[in-house]
Amino acid sequence: SGTERARASAQTLLHVPYGNGDGEKLDIYFPTDPCETFPLLVYIHGGYWQCLSKDDSGFAAPPLVSQGVAVVAVGYDTAPKGRCCPAEAAAACVAQRPPTLPFALCLGHMDAMVLQVRRSLVFLVERYPRIRGIYLCGHSAGAHLAAMVLSTDWTEFQVVPDIKGTVLVSGVYDLEPILHTYVNDVLNMSWEVAQRNSPMRHVALAVPAACEVLVAVAQHDSPEFRRQSQEYSQALRAGGWSVSLLDLAGVDHFDIIEKLSEDSYVLTQVGRRAVPRQ
């Protein structure tokens, strides 16, 4: 319902393809009073890599578009999509330079989801060259995908997005504990896939222009979410990143992100300050 209200109240471009796959589409919510250039917040949805979509992800747009910020909801192919391919086939897909998704059976694989989110940013940079900085926000599985963006070697894509800030909300940063849970029944990850797609294990050393990172976790998140948020923020800090850990009282794994539609919510206010209009 929040996304429906956002679509009704904002100027939008919906279902914009950034690739050839069915799930490779974006929804763009433009600022209410757009300037010649504007900052762009890219939101990556959660759902344990298996459910939800960009069509559920516009609820946080109104407080930002009213302040001159464009919001993009990224779609990607969740699992299962057709068949999940073996690790060797998926690795072959992402090993190409620049990385592509030439085989349909790669869709819905963890490697493919990470690659799709990276390619969505390349598309946005190429389509909107005058945007004034990109800000990432991801929730749960989406926070995992946003964190994987921070470990990207952009020389492989011939484009370097100007990522100025990242907000990671109740994320998963180490996939190995998932391997023997019901979540992996659909994802079908091997140990090797989990290793190469765990942000905790691929923290790049911060460069001088590295973005600021906010890691947010809910008071009533599970102990594992809280542990991973704390340890990933520590790993980033050890790598030289500017990191803040925000422990939000009185919220759980779901309303920590759903409340972003409220102007008075603390994380909404933090987001507004982190994404300056000017």
TILUMSE-222468 format. One record per residue (C-alpha): x, y, z. Coordinates in steps of 0.5 Angstrom, whole numbers, padded with zeros to 4 digits, always signed. Layout:
<nodes>
XYZ
...
</nodes>
This chain:
<nodes>
+0000+0000+0000
+0006+0005+0001
+0009+0003-0005
+0002+0005-0009
+0001+0011-0005
+0008+0013-0007
+0007+0011-0015
+0001+0016-0014
+0004+0022-0011
+0011+0022-0015
+0013+0023-0022
+0016+0016-0024
+0019+0011-0029
+0017+0004-0028
+0019-0003-0030
+0026+0001-0033
+0030-0005-0036
+0037-0005-0034
+0039-0012-0038
+0035-0017-0042
+0033-0021-0036
+0025-0021-0033
+0027-0019-0027
+0032-0014-0029
+0028-0008-0028
+0028-0001-0024
+0023+0003-0021
+0025+0011-0021
+0021+0016-0017
+0024+0023-0019
+0024+0029-0014
+0018+0033-0013
+0022+0039-0015
+0028+0037-0019
+0034+0041-0020
+0038+0040-0026
+0042+0035-0022
+0040+0031-0016
+0043+0025-0012
+0040+0018-0013
+0038+0013-0007
+0038+0006-0009
+0034+0002-0005
+0035-0006-0005
+0030-0010-0002
+0030-0016+0002
+0026-0023+0003
+0032-0028+0004
+0034-0027-0004
+0027-0031-0005
+0021-0026-0005
+0019-0019-0005
+0021-0015-0011
+0022-0008-0013
+0014-0007-0013
+0014-0007-0006
+0020-0002-0005
+0017+0005-0006
+0014+0006+0000
+0021+0010+0003
+0021+0014-0003
+0016+0020-0001
+0020+0023+0005
+0026+0023+0000
+0023+0026-0007
+0020+0031-0003
+0027+0034-0001
+0030+0033-0008
+0032+0026-0008
+0031+0021-0013
+0029+0014-0011
+0031+0008-0015
+0028+0001-0013
+0032-0005-0016
+0029-0011-0018
+0033-0018-0019
+0032-0025-0020
+0030-0028-0014
+0031-0036-0013
+0029-0040-0015
+0028-0038-0022
+0028-0044-0027
+0034-0048-0025
+0040-0046-0020
+0046-0048-0024
+0052-0051-0021
+0057-0047-0018
+0062-0048-0024
+0057-0046-0029
+0055-0039-0025
+0063-0038-0024
+0064-0038-0031
+0058-0033-0032
+0061-0028-0027
+0068-0029-0030
+0067-0026-0036
+0070-0019-0037
+0065-0015-0037
+0061-0020-0033
+0055-0022-0036
+0049-0027-0035
+0049-0031-0042
+0046-0037-0039
+0038-0037-0037
+0040-0042-0032
+0044-0037-0028
+0038-0033-0026
+0036-0034-0019
+0043-0036-0017
+0047-0032-0011
+0052-0030-0016
+0047-0028-0021
+0044-0023-0016
+0050-0020-0014
+0052-0019-0021
+0045-0016-0023
+0045-0011-0017
+0052-0009-0019
+0050-0008-0027
+0044-0004-0025
+0049+0001-0022
+0053+0001-0028
+0046+0003-0032
+0044+0008-0028
+0051+0012-0028
+0051+0011-0036
+0043+0013-0037
+0044+0019-0032
+0051+0022-0032
+0049+0028-0029
+0046+0025-0022
+0050+0028-0016
+0052+0022-0012
+0049+0015-0011
+0047+0013-0004
+0045+0005-0003
+0040+0003+0002
+0039-0005+0003
+0035-0009+0008
+0036-0016+0010
+0038-0020+0004
+0038-0013+0000
+0043-0010+0005
+0048-0016+0004
+0047-0015-0004
+0049-0007-0002
+0055-0009+0002
+0057-0014-0004
+0057-0007-0008
+0062-0004-0004
+0067-0010-0005
+0066-0009-0013
+0072-0008-0017
+0069-0003-0022
+0075-0003-0027
+0072-0010-0029
+0065-0006-0031
+0069+0001-0034
+0065+0005-0030
+0066+0007-0023
+0059+0010-0019
+0060+0015-0015
+0058+0012-0008
+0057+0017-0003
+0054+0013+0003
+0051+0007+0004
+0046+0005+0009
+0045-0003+0011
+0039-0005+0015
+0039-0011+0019
+0043-0015+0014
+0047-0021+0013
+0054-0021+0012
+0057-0028+0012
+0053-0033+0008
+0056-0039+0011
+0051-0040+0017
+0046-0041+0012
+0048-0047+0009
+0045-0052+0013
+0038-0048+0014
+0032-0048+0010
+0034-0042+0007
+0039-0046+0003
+0034-0051+0000
+0032-0046-0005
+0038-0042-0006
+0042-0049-0007
+0049-0045-0005
+0055-0049-0004
+0061-0047+0001
+0065-0044-0005
+0059-0040-0007
+0057-0038+0000
+0065-0036+0001
+0065-0031-0005
+0059-0028-0004
+0060-0026+0004
+0061-0019+0005
+0065-0020+0011
+0070-0024+0007
+0071-0019+0002
+0072-0012+0006
+0076-0008+0001
+0081-0003+0004
+0078+0004+0004
+0081+0009-0001
+0081+0016+0000
+0074+0017-0003
+0071+0011+0000
+0063+0013+0002
+0061+0013+0009
+0057+0007+0012
+0052+0006+0017
+0050-0001+0019
+0043-0001+0023
+0040-0007+0027
+0034-0007+0031
+0033-0009+0038
+0029-0014+0037
+0033-0017+0031
+0035-0025+0032
+0042-0025+0036
+0045-0028+0029
+0043-0021+0025
+0046-0017+0031
+0052-0021+0031
+0053-0020+0024
+0052-0013+0024
+0057-0012+0030
+0062-0016+0027
+0061-0013+0020
+0062-0006+0022
+0068-0008+0026
+0071-0011+0020
+0070-0005+0015
+0073+0000+0021
+0079-0005+0021
+0079-0004+0013
+0079+0004+0014
+0072+0005+0012
+0068+0011+0016
+0063+0007+0019
+0057+0008+0024
+0053+0002+0028
+0046+0005+0030
+0042+0000+0034
+0035+0002+0034
+0031+0001+0040
+0023-0002+0040
+0023-0005+0033
+0024-0011+0030
+0027-0014+0023
+0021-0012+0019
+0019-0005+0022
+0026-0003+0022
+0025-0002+0015
+0017-0001+0014
+0018+0005+0018
+0022+0009+0013
+0015+0011+0010
+0014+0016+0017
+0017+0023+0016
+0019+0023+0024
+0022+0016+0024
+0030+0016+0026
+0032+0012+0021
+0028+0017+0016
+0032+0023+0019
+0038+0020+0019
+0037+0018+0011
+0035+0025+0010
+0042+0028+0013
+0046+0023+0009
+0043+0024+0003
+0044+0032+0002
+0040+0036-0003
+0045+0041-0005
</nodes>
